[in-house]
Amino acid sequence: MNKWKIPGLVILSAIVLSACSVNSDADKLYKQPKPLSAHVMLPETIEPQSTQVLEVHVMQGNKTVDDAKNVQFKVWKKDEPEKVQRAKAHYNGGMYITKAKFEDDGVYYIKTDISAHGEHILPTQQVAVGKLSKEDLRSLQPSKNETHNHHSHH
């Protein structure tokens, strides 16, 4: 009887394990989270000594996010990174809106800090204010208004 115990155990184990095969479509059974995206809208021209409205449309998949935990704009001049202007945005009809003041001519960075639905994105753009020096013109990068990167999950 002992000579059948080990082969029988092996056969029984093989039968039990084959019943627990991996379903190749298992990933489709779970809800797949869609990443946050942000479309930042800035004025076409910005003059020095002006206050401008900054807007961002936050989406997840094809749905507008109207319940973000935090939406904040950070604005600073390229050569003055220590002077950061922070402005919390409020939701208003599909957009998160705030205002920022642009004092002098030059290149400014606008970072939108967005936290919603367990995700955090930080789209950053450059914007020209007033008349730019040749050095500022060379430092300008093409605008990437549609942002789908810098994702982190908390």
Backbone hydrogen bonds in HBPLUS format (Angstrom, degrees):
<---DONOR---> <-ACCEPTOR-->    atom                        ^
c    i                          cat <-CA-CA->   ^        H-A-AA   ^      H-
h    n   atom  resd res      DA  || num        DHA   H-A  angle D-A-AA Bond
n    s   type  num  typ     dist DA aas  dist angle  dist       angle   num
A0004-TRP N   A0001-MET O   3.21 MM   3  5.69 158.4  2.26 111.3 117.4     1
A0005-LYS N   A0002-ASN O   3.23 MM   3  5.26 148.7  2.33 100.9 109.8     2
A0008-GLY N   A0004-TRP O   2.92 MM   4  5.67 148.3  2.02 136.9 147.0     3
A0009-LEU N   A0005-LYS O   2.84 MM   4  5.95 151.8  1.92 146.1 154.0     4
A0010-VAL N   A0006-ILE O   2.93 MM   4  6.16 157.8  1.98 155.8 161.5     5
A0011-ILE N   A0007-PRO O   2.97 MM   4  6.18 163.7  1.99 149.9 153.7     6
A0012-LEU N   A0008-GLY O   2.87 MM   4  6.01 164.3  1.90 149.6 154.3     7
A0013-SER N   A0009-LEU O   2.88 MM   4  5.98 157.9  1.93 144.8 151.2     8
A0014-ALA N   A0010-VAL O   2.96 MM   4  6.16 156.6  2.02 147.5 153.8     9
A0015-ILE N   A0011-ILE O   3.02 MM   4  6.29 153.7  2.09 148.7 155.5    10
A0016-VAL N   A0012-LEU O   3.00 MM   4  6.23 165.4  2.02 152.5 156.1    11
A0017-LEU N   A0013-SER O   2.86 MM   4  5.98 169.5  1.87 154.9 158.2    12
A0018-SER N   A0014-ALA O   2.97 MM   4  5.97 149.1  2.06 139.8 147.9    13
A0019-ALA N   A0016-VAL O   3.24 MM   3  5.41 135.8  2.45  99.3 110.8    14
A0020-CYS N   A0017-LEU O   3.06 MM   3  5.24 151.5  2.14 103.8 112.6    15
A0026-ALA N   A0023-ASN O   3.08 MM   3  5.25 158.0  2.13 119.2 118.4    16
A0028-LYS N   A0025-ASP O   2.99 MM   3  5.52 141.4  2.15 114.2 124.6    17
A0029-LEU N   A0026-ALA O   3.06 MM   3  5.32 151.1  2.14 107.0 115.8    18
A0037-SER N   A0059-MET O   2.80 MM  22  5.25 147.6  1.91 152.4 154.9    19
A0059-MET N   A0037-SER O   2.88 MM  22  5.25 169.0  1.89 152.2 154.5    20
A0038-ALA N   A0147-THR O   3.37 MM 109  5.56 158.5  2.42 143.7 149.9    21
A0147-THR N   A0038-ALA O   3.24 MM 109  5.56 165.0  2.26 159.4 163.1    22
A0039-HIS N   A0057-HIS O   2.93 MM  18  5.14 156.2  1.99 141.1 149.0    23
A0057-HIS N   A0039-HIS O   2.96 MM  18  5.14 163.6  1.99 134.0 138.4    24
A0041-MET N   A0055-GLU O   2.79 MM  14  5.23 167.7  1.80 145.6 150.0    25
A0055-GLU N   A0041-MET O   3.38 MM  14  5.23 165.5  2.40 154.5 154.3    26
A0130-GLY N   A0046-ILE O   2.89 MM  84  6.28 153.9  1.96 170.3 165.1    27
A0049-GLN N   A0102-PHE O   2.70 MM  53  5.70 120.4  2.05 134.3 152.7    28
A0049-GLN N   A0103-GLU O   2.97 MM  54  4.43 128.7  2.24  98.2 113.5    29
A0050-SER N   A0102-PHE O   3.20 MM  52  5.54 149.9  2.30 145.3 145.7    30
A0102-PHE N   A0050-SER O   2.84 MM  52  5.54 169.2  1.85 169.3 171.7    31
A0052-GLN N   A0100-ALA O   2.81 MM  48  5.49 164.2  1.84 163.6 162.0    32
A0100-ALA N   A0052-GLN O   2.94 MM  48  5.49 150.9  2.03 149.9 159.4    33
A0054-LEU N   A0098-THR O   2.82 MM  44  5.41 167.7  1.84 146.3 150.4    34
A0098-THR N   A0054-LEU O   3.03 MM  44  5.41 150.0  2.12 152.3 159.4    35
A0056-VAL N   A0096-TYR O   2.97 MM  40  5.31 145.1  2.10 144.9 155.0    36
A0096-TYR N   A0056-VAL O   2.90 MM  40  5.31 167.7  1.92 152.6 156.6    37
A0065-VAL N   A0058-VAL O   2.86 MM   7  5.48 173.8  1.87 140.3 141.0    38
A0060-GLN N   A0063-LYS O   2.90 MM   3  5.47 156.9  1.95 155.5 162.8    39
A0063-LYS N   A0060-GLN O   3.20 MM   3  5.47 165.8  2.22 121.4 124.7    40
A0069-LYS N   A0115-SER O   2.80 MM  46  5.46 125.0  2.11 136.4 152.7    41
A0070-ASN N   A0115-SER O   3.12 MM  45  5.05 158.3  2.16 142.0 141.8    42
A0115-SER N   A0070-ASN O   2.84 MM  45  5.05 162.7  1.87 150.6 152.7    43
A0089-ALA N   A0071-VAL O   2.86 MM  18  5.50 170.7  1.87 147.3 149.2    44
A0072-GLN N   A0113-ASP O   2.97 MM  41  5.13 152.0  2.05 138.8 147.7    45
A0113-ASP N   A0072-GLN O   2.75 MM  41  5.13 167.6  1.76 164.9 165.6    46
A0073-PHE N   A0087-ALA O   2.87 MM  14  5.24 172.4  1.88 151.7 151.3    47
A0087-ALA N   A0073-PHE O   2.91 MM  14  5.24 156.6  1.96 154.7 158.4    48
A0074-LYS N   A0111-LYS O   2.79 MM  37  5.09 150.8  1.87 150.7 159.6    49
A0111-LYS N   A0074-LYS O   2.83 MM  37  5.09 166.6  1.85 154.6 157.4    50
A0075-VAL N   A0085-GLN O   2.87 MM  10  5.04 158.5  1.92 144.0 151.3    51
A0085-GLN N   A0075-VAL O   2.79 MM  10  5.04 177.2  1.79 156.0 156.7    52
A0076-TRP N   A0109-TYR O   3.10 MM  33  5.47 154.4  2.17 146.6 153.7    53
A0109-TYR N   A0076-TRP O   2.78 MM  33  5.47 164.3  1.81 165.3 169.3    54
A0080-GLU N   A0077-LYS O   2.88 MM   3  5.11 164.4  1.91 118.4 122.1    55
A0078-LYS N   A0107-VAL O   2.75 MM  29  5.55 171.3  1.76 161.8 158.6    56
A0083-LYS N   A0080-GLU O   3.04 MM   3  5.69 163.2  2.07 121.6 126.8    57
A0090-HIS N   A0097-ILE O   3.00 MM   7  5.45 158.5  2.05 144.9 143.5    58
A0097-ILE N   A0090-HIS O   2.85 MM   7  5.45 161.5  1.88 148.5 148.7    59
A0092-ASN N   A0095-MET O   2.72 MM   3  5.44 160.3  1.76 166.3 173.4    60
A0095-MET N   A0092-ASN O   3.44 MM   3  5.44 164.5  2.46 105.6 109.7    61
A0106-GLY N   A0129-VAL O   2.88 MM  23  5.26 153.3  1.95 146.8 146.3    62
A0129-VAL N   A0106-GLY O   2.84 MM  23  5.26 152.8  1.92 153.1 162.1    63
A0108-TYR N   A0127-VAL O   2.88 MM  19  5.30 169.7  1.90 158.9 162.5    64
A0127-VAL N   A0108-TYR O   2.85 MM  19  5.30 147.3  1.96 149.8 155.1    65
A0110-ILE N   A0125-GLN O   2.81 MM  15  5.25 158.8  1.86 151.7 157.0    66
A0125-GLN N   A0110-ILE O   2.88 MM  15  5.25 155.7  1.94 138.1 145.7    67
A0112-THR N   A0123-PRO O   2.86 MM  11  5.49 168.2  1.87 167.2 169.9    68
A0114-ILE N   A0121-ILE O   2.98 MM   7  5.37 177.3  1.98 169.4 168.6    69
A0121-ILE N   A0114-ILE O   2.93 MM   7  5.37 155.7  1.99 151.6 159.2    70
A0116-ALA N   A0119-GLU O   3.02 MM   3  5.45 152.7  2.10 142.6 151.3    71
A0119-GLU N   A0116-ALA O   2.90 MM   3  5.45 160.4  1.94 121.7 128.3    72
A0154-HIS N   A0118-GLY O   3.36 MM  36  5.82 165.4  2.38 150.0 152.7    73
A0120-HIS N   A0152-SER O   3.21 MM  32  5.55 136.3  2.41 150.9 159.6    74
A0137-LEU N   A0133-SER O   2.92 MM   4  6.22 158.4  1.97 152.7 158.8    75
A0138-ARG N   A0134-LYS O   3.00 MM   4  6.26 154.7  2.07 146.8 152.9    76
A0139-SER N   A0135-GLU O   3.08 MM   4  6.33 141.2  2.24 141.1 151.6    77
A0139-SER N   A0136-ASP O   3.12 MM   3  5.08 123.3  2.46  92.9 107.5    78
A0140-LEU N   A0136-ASP O   3.17 MM   4  6.40 126.2  2.47 144.1 156.5    79
A0140-LEU N   A0137-LEU O   3.36 MM   3  5.43 146.5  2.49  97.8 106.8    80
